Amino acid sequence: MTRKDSNRRRAAMLAACCLALLLGMVASVLFGATRYGWSVAWDAAFRYDENAVQQMIVRTTRMPRAFMAASIGASLAIAGALMQTLTRNPLASPGVLGINSGASFVVVTATLLFSVASMQALAWLAFAGAAAAAGAVYLLSSLGREAMTPMKIVLAGSALTALFSSFTQAILVLNQQGLNSVLYWLTGTIAGRSTDMLRTVLPYMAACWIGAWLISRDLNVLLMGEDASKGLGQRTAWLKTIAGLIVVVLAGGAISVAGPIGFIGVVVPHLARHLSGHDHRWLIPFSGVLGALLLVAADLAARFILIPEEVPVGVMTALVGVPFFFYLARRRAGSA
């Protein structure tokens, strides 16, 4: 198969994934504990009447929720793809390497101990927590005489995840009055999030989606190895810094809105590589679309498990992600 034919095949598959995502978002708008017809959704989108209760619910709740799930899923998946490339570790993701727990700890601390309620402030604090966790993982995995290895990165990430999680639990114990306000958020949820929350972080997320694709060619060169990349004139330190900042913004923005949703960043990049190969010019778009599709589907399924109650979407992603994570770990151990 020629390169042109291969690119056409990838483009066709990407278009099919985009169509599946669109259908998933439409289903997210229409279905739930209450089902709405096509006409209600159409009127809510193009002929909105604020006095019509059904249109108001669709316009102010269902539609923002679908867009929020798609945006957060895309962000977590792209962040996972970048981390797996930078660390050369197929198990790397914001959740596994402590970034989720670091951002969550900062947000919970600001919310319960300092009564921070501004979404803008919480978004910046989540970015700061994610950056601190990422920096700590890098420093811990660099200690010692041996070079930084994928195993050392995973161990450092696991240790920091446990540390930040214990700190978060301690704050919840000390401030039980605010426990209910963050407990559901800590499981990872999109339900009840306002449009303002998405508007706060979406510009940063969108800029990072574009930025991730713009550095895709350089990431392809980095796959050849550190020495080969430097031999070709690539400034690997700058590339890793830029990619790291993109990961921090994507993970921090997602967590500030929906809480620590796990396993999207582990599962989706592998599915994307199966369809697109290792070329980041295709891997990044595939990861974004598939991540959005998976989280939209998980959010939709979460509405039907315990009707009329809803299961947090973080639980749904864990049901898919945990078996896949163990499969990857087992396969990697078998090939070692």
Buried (B, 14 or more C-beta within 10 A) or exposed (E): EEEEEBEEEBEEBBEEBBEBBEEBBBBBBBBBEEEBEEEBBEBBEEEBEEEBEBBBBBBBBBBBBBBBBBBBBBBBBBBBBBBBBBBBBBBBBBBBBBBBBBBBBBBBBBBBEEEBEEBEBBBBBBBBBBBBBBEBBBEBBEEEEEEBEBEBBBBBBBBBBEBBBEBBEEBBEEBEEBEEEBEBBBBBBBBEBBBEBBEBBBEBBEEBBEBBBEBBEBBBBBEEEEEEBEEEEBEBEEBBEBBBBBBBBBBBBBBBBBBBBBBBBBBBBBBBBEBBBEBBBBBBBBBBBBBBBBBBBBBBBBBEEEEEEBBBBBBBBBBBBBEBBEEBEEEEEEEE
